[in-house]
Amino acid sequence: MTVEQDLSPLVKTVVVPVGVDRAFEAFTAEASVWWPLFSHSVGAAAAHGVRLEGVVGGRIVEYGADGEIATWGTVSAWDPPASVSFSWHPGGDPAEAGQVTVTFAATGDGTEVRLVHTGWERRGEGAGRARLSYDTGWDYVLGKYVEHTR
């Protein structure tokens, strides 16, 4: 029996009560402040922060007191304050990386932040489980981002 895996793009949207410039800056330059490292990290207790290097080819790095713990991805597009794209493989094999694109658009209530996570097929057999895990994981992480921008 074959079980169909849902490998469609995962799309998450939140609205934050700040302008586009601030929303972009908070997401990219302040990830260490809002990212929930206690539950969503490679290094767990050793993790002190996460740094997104704001340039095409820049890395997303989790670091601890003694330096780098893991590379999470690489920036593939950098268009402040409209969008940022990056590969996504926290502590994993870059060959199995997904692709994440985050866009920022002004709304009447602030800024709509839309995250699209694709590339599930690169995960092999566990792709469907990974997508399911990220479905709730991105909700939690983006909730922390929204709290930070209030």
N, C-alpha and C positions, 0 to 999 in steps of 0.2 A: 504494500500500500504506500503510495506517495502522498505526502502532505504538501499542499501548496504553501509557499512562503510569500508573504507580502514584502516585496522589495521596492515598493513605490517610494517616492520621495517623502520624507517626514517633514511636515510644515508646521511651524509653531509661530503664533503671532501674539504679541503683547503690546499694550499701549503704556508709555511712561509719561509722566506729567512734566516733561521738560522739552526744550527745543531740540532740534535735530543735532546741532553741534554738540550739545551737552550729552545727549543720548549716546552718540558715537564715542565721545571721549570716555564716558563712564564704562561703556562696554569694552573698549580696547585698552585704554591706558590705566584703568582702575580695576582690572580683573582680580587682582590680589585682594582688594577690599571686599568684593561681593561674592566671589566664587566660593562655594561651600567645600573647601578642602577637607574638612573633617569627614565628609561622606563621599566626595567625588574627586578623588586624587589617586595617584599611583603610590605616593610615599606615605600617605595617611599621617601618622603621628609625626613623622620627620618633616612634613611639608610646611613651609613658611609662606609660600606665595606662588603666583603664576605671573609670567611676563609675556606679553604679546609684543613682539618687535614690529613696529609699525612701518613696514616697507615690504614690497614684493620680495620674496625670498627670506624674509624674517621668520624666526621660529616662534612657536608658542612653547614655553618652557616652564615646567614645575621645578621649583628650587627649594632647598632647605638651608639650614645654617651652614652646612659644609659645601654648598654649591648646587649644581644641577642634579636633579633626581631623574627627570625624564623629559624627553621631547614629546609634545602632544600633537604637533602639526607644523605646517609651513604655510605662510601667507602667500597666496597665489594671485590675489587682486587687492589693491588698496586704493580706494577712492573716497577719502573723507570729504564730507560727513555722510555720503550717500550709501556706501557699502564696503564690506570687507569679505573676502573669501579665503578659505584655508583648507588644507588637507587636515584630516582628523584621525589620529591613531594614538591616543594617550598611552604611552609606554609600550605600544604594540609595534607590529611590523608595518613599516610605511607602505609596503606592497599591498596591504589590506586596508589602507586608509580610505575613509569616506571623504566626501567633500562637503563643506559647510559654507553657505553664503548667507550673510546677514545684511539686510537692507534697512534703511532708516528713512521714513517719509513723514513729513509734517501732517498732522491732523488737527482738528479743532480742539482736541483734548491734550495735545502734546505731540508725541512722536509714536508712530506705529513702527515697531521693530519686528521684522519678519525673518525667521531663521528657517532655512531649507537645508536638510541633511540628505545627501544622496550617496550613491556608490556602494550600496549594501551588497551587491553581487560580488564584490572583492573579498568579502568575509567568508566565502565558501559555505560549507554546510551549516554553520551557526548563524548565517546572515539574518534569518527570520527572528531568531531569539535576540540577536543584538538589536535589531530594529525595535522590537517590542520593549526591550530594556531602555533604549534611548527615548522611546515615546514618553514614558513617565519621567525619565531622568532629565530630559530637556525642560519639562514642565517645572520640575523642582528648581533647577539651576536658573531658569529665566525668572522664576518667582523671587529668587534672591536678588537678581539684577533689578527687578521692579522695586523691591524694598529699598535698595540702595539709592535709587533715583528719587525717592519721595522726600 
